[in-house]
């Protein structure tokens, strides 16, 4: 799938993610775009989409820095030491329509890490669960 990064942002950002099993897997929060070196040519090369970003830490990148630190602290409290946005290489985007379809499962993409951490830290400790 080849497209212009700037036009793509309007079609992809804030769209839902669906994994290869048809399960909801989050929302596209941002795109990672490579701006090629213009070199000596007269025409500017087109930007290239490298990956999409998702997850709570992708949203925290736009927060006031002290709030970003709080978000990272919550991740560490949950047992997730590396608090960063989840990046899914563009090669794993199978299709874009009303949602963005991935050719990965949630687990393969790392989209279940936060839910698993919450389950381990809190839900599994509830008596009778």
Residue pairs with C-beta under 8 A, 6 or more apart in sequence:
1 90
1 93
1 96
3 49
4 46
4 47
5 31
5 33
5 46
5 47
5 48
5 49
6 47
8 31
8 49
9 31
11 96
12 28
12 31
12 52
12 96
12 100
13 28
13 29
13 30
13 31
14 27
14 28
14 29
15 27
15 28
15 96
15 98
15 99
15 100
16 24
16 26
16 27
16 28
16 98
16 99
16 100
17 24
17 25
17 26
17 27
17 28
17 54
17 99
17 100
17 102
17 111
18 24
18 25
18 99
18 100
18 101
18 102
19 25
19 102
19 104
19 105
19 106
19 109
19 111
20 94
20 101
20 102
20 103
20 104
20 105
21 105
21 106
23 105
23 106
25 54
25 102
25 106
25 109
25 111
26 54
26 55
26 86
26 111
27 54
28 52
28 53
28 54
28 100
29 52
29 53
29 54
29 55
29 58
29 59
29 85
30 52
30 53
30 58
30 61
30 85
31 49
31 51
31 52
31 53
32 49
32 50
32 51
32 52
32 53
32 87
33 47
33 48
33 49
33 50
34 47
34 48
34 49
34 50
35 47
36 45
36 46
36 47
36 48
37 45
38 44
38 45
39 45
49 90
50 89
50 90
51 87
51 88
51 89
51 90
52 87
52 88
52 90
52 93
52 100
53 85
53 86
53 87
53 88
54 85
54 86
54 88
54 111
55 85
55 86
55 111
55 114
56 71
56 114
57 71
57 72
57 75
57 83
57 84
57 85
57 86
58 85
58 86
60 67
60 68
60 71
60 72
61 68
61 85
63 71
71 83
72 83
75 81
75 83
75 114
75 117
76 83
77 121
78 114
78 117
78 118
78 121
79 117
79 120
79 121
80 113
80 114
80 117
86 109
86 110
86 111
86 113
88 102
88 104
88 109
92 102
92 103
92 104
92 109
93 100
93 101
93 102
93 103
94 101
94 102
94 103
95 101
102 109
106 112
123 129
